[in-house]
Amino acid sequence: MTRILRRSGLTLAVSLLVLAPSCARVSVDPIEVKPIHVVVDVNVRIDRELDEFFAFEDKYRQPATQPTTTQTASASDSAGK
């Protein structure tokens, strides 16, 4: 008889331990997902680096055309022709 009571007591204890977590209630709040806005401005940095890299060309650069000087015709030059 004691053997039966031990076995039934052990069975009752194990079944309570297994079934007890099923009564637990856990509430989970919803996770809010927000968009992430990332702006990477690489153009300014690359433009500056290119300007620094090609800076040596500025001292060798010559104007494409030479400035011209204009002479006005005087009244005596046009009358003689």
HUDA-V922600 format. One record per pair of residues at least 12 apart in sequence whose C-alpha atoms are under 10 Angstrom apart, sorted by sequence separation. I is the first residue (numbers start at 1). J is the second residue. D is the distance in Angstrom with one decimal. If there is no record, write none. Layout:
BEGIN
I:J:D + I:J:D
END
This chain:
BEGIN
none
END
